[in-house]
Amino acid sequence: MSRDPIVRALQKFTRYKIHHTSDCNPIRNKNPDIFYSCDVADALLKLNHPHGGFLANLTMWSPKRQDGPTKIIGPAYTVRYVRKNDSTAPTHQGHYIDTIPPYSILFISSPSHTINAVYGGLMSTRAKHSSALGTIVDGRVRDLQEHRNLDYPVFAKDVGTTAPHEVLRVSEVDVPVRLQSEEQEAVVCPGDYLVGDLNGVVCLPRGLAEKAVGLMASLVLADERIKRDLVEGRGFGESSKEHRAGVVKVEDL
């Protein structure tokens, strides 16, 4: 188990879903869900972090395709691929998968508009053996069934069949990498916290992590109280105004 204080705080953080009996009375689930990526994004929005840290177009492919309770949280270990003919970029010595730290999340950056996959089943086999928590690929993955057979979490933009060495090479590891997106500007730095679940992937910058965790509990509590009111027929505007007034203020953190 990770000893990272932020990871441990998030792992202990739970939110109770409100369920409904046949007579529409809300009851609390005895088996609470761990936080959602949306909760982290909400906290980051309160901290004025762009897009709440959301990294667009990265979705779950394993252990199931956008299904199930899988959630990953851990510090980023980054890998940067470049085009094979890029003579200006550094060349990484050795194989990145053999130096992945335990309890980290592998974040792989592939050049945009690349047809070839940059991550496959053998990499997940090694990553799981190294106690990695999951892999997020800004690009394509392959060997989908192998990842699923391992019950190993993989998030990516898409899938493919072909290995990368024809057109790409690893240039650097543990360096800041830019999200390959025409929609947003986002950078994942080594040690930033990555959160992935059914909603997508959020990057929680290390420098904002403590404040974000401090905000989450009051934000979630407000949402749950609003949900309770809505079940009882109260208007959203009135309920939201009341309960969100009690959310912890950023300046008080």
N, C-alpha and C positions, 0 to 999 in steps of 0.2 A: 504494500500500500504506500502511496506517495506520502512523503513527509512535508511537502510544500504547504505552507500555512493557508494560502489562498485556495488551493485545490481541496484541502481538508475542510475548509469553511464551506465551500460550495457543496461538497459531498454530504455534509451534515445538514445543509439547508433543504427543507422540504416545504412543499405547498400542498394543502389539502384541497382536493377537488370537491365541489359541492355536487352531490347526487340528489336525485329526487325520488320520493316514494310515489305511489299511485295517487295520493291525495295532494301532491305537489309541495309537501313539506320538505325543506332541505335537510339533509343529514350529512355528517362528515364521514368521509371514507376512512376506515381504520388502517388502510394501507396507503399512506401518502406517497405522491410522486415526488421525485427529486425535482429541483428547479428546471425550468425550460430555458432554452436559448433566448426566448423572447423576454424573459425576466432580466437577463443580462443586458440585452439590447435596450430595454426600458431604462435601466439604471444608467447606461452610457449616454442615452439621449438627455437625461437630466444633467449629465456632466458636459453636455454640448459636444460630444464626440460624433463625428460625421456618420450618418446612417446607423447609429447605434452599434457600430462595429460589424454590421452584417456584411458578409462576403457573398456577393450575388452569384447565383447559378451553381452553387456547390450543394449537391444533394446526396442522400444515402443510397448506396448500392449494395452494401453488405453490412450485417448478415442477411438483411432482406431489403427489397426495393421499397423505400419509403413506407415502411410498415414496422410496427413493434415499438417497444419501449427503449431501444438503444439510445444511450446518451454518453458522450465522451467529454472529458474535461482534463486538460493538461497543458504543460508548457510546450511551445513549438520548437521542433528541431527541423530547420529548413534545408531544402535542397534546391539548387537552381540549375536547371537545364538550359543550354543554349544550342543554337544551330551548329551542326558539325563543322561548317565552313567558317565559323566566327573565329578569326585568328587573333582578335583583340582581347577576348575573354580569357581569364585564367583557366587552367586545367587542374581538376581535382585528382590527387593521387590516392590510390586505394579505392575501396567501395564504401559508399556512404552508409549502406545498410549495416555494416559491421561496427559502426561507431555510434549507433543511435542510443541515446541515454535511456535507462529504465524509466518508466512512467511518463514518457514524453509522447507527444503526438507528432508524427511525421507530416510535414507540409511540403509538397513537391510543386515547384513552379515550372511549367512547360511553356515555351514560346507560343504566342497566340497563333491560331489557324494551323495547328499541327495535327496531321492525320494520325500519326503513330501514337500508340499508347506509351506511357512512361513508367508504368508500374504494373507488376504482375504477381502471380501467385507465389512464386519463390520468395519474393520480397516480403510478403505478408507472413510466410512461414518463418523467416528469419526475424522479422520484427516482433512477432508474437513470442518467439523463444527469448527475445531480448527484453521482454516485459513492456514493450510499447503498448500504448492504450488504443491506438487507432492510426489511420492514415487518411490524409486529405490531399487530393490531387487537383491542382488547378490545370486540368487537362484531361486526357483519357486514361482509363485503366483497362486491363484485359484479364483473362483467366477468372472471370467472375465467379464461377462455381467453386473454384479453389478457395477464394476468400470466404465464401459462405460455408464451405465445409469446415473451415477453421473457426467459424463463428467470430471472425475478426472484423471490426468496424472499418468500412472504407467509404469515404465520401469523394465524389468527383463530379466533373462536368458532364462526362459521357464515357462510353465504352468503345473499345476497338479490338483489333485482332493482332496488330503488328508491333513488334518490339521497336524500341527507339533508336538503336545504334545505327540504322541506315541514315538517319537525318539529324540526330541529336547526340549531345554528350553532356555529362555532368561537368559543370564549371566550378561551383562553389557549394560549400555546406556551412550551415550556421551563420548565414549572412541575411540581412534584410532582403526580402523579395517582394516585388510589386505584383498585385493581383492583375492577371491578364483580363482586363475588362474595358469595354468602351463606354460603360455606364457609370463607372465610379473610379475614383483614385483611392487606393487602399494599399497599405504596406504591412506585411507580417514580419515582425522582428523576432529573432531568436529569444525564447523566454516569454514572449507574449502568451497569454492563455487562450487556447482554442476551445470552443464549446460547439459540439455538434449533436443534433437530434433531428427529429422529423421536420422541424421548421427550417433547418438549414444550418449554416455555420456562422458563428460570431467570433471575432477576434477581440479579446479583452486586453488592451495594452497593459503591460506590467505596471507602468506608472500610475494607472487609474484603478487598478484592481482593488486596492483596499477600500477606496471610496465607493466603488461600485457595489461591493459586497455589503458595505454599510447602508446603502440605499435600498437594496433589494427587499429586505424583510418588510419595510413599511410600505413599499410599492405593492407588493403581493398582498399584504393584509388589506390594503385599500381596495384592490380589485376583488378580493373574496367577499368583502362586505358589500360592495356594489352588486356583485352577483347574487348574494343573498337577498338584497332588496328587490332586484329585478324579478326573482322567482316569486316574491310576495306581491308583485304588481306595482311597485313603486317606479316612478319615472327615472330614466337614466340621468338626465340633467341635474335633477335635485340631489340624487344619491351621489353622483360623482363629485359635485361641488362640496358636499359634506365630508365625504371620506377622504378625498384627495387633499383636502386642506390639512389633514393630519400627517401627510407624508413628510419624512425627515427632509429638512432643507440642506442644500449642498453646503452652504456656509456654516452649518452646524457640525459638519463632519470633522 
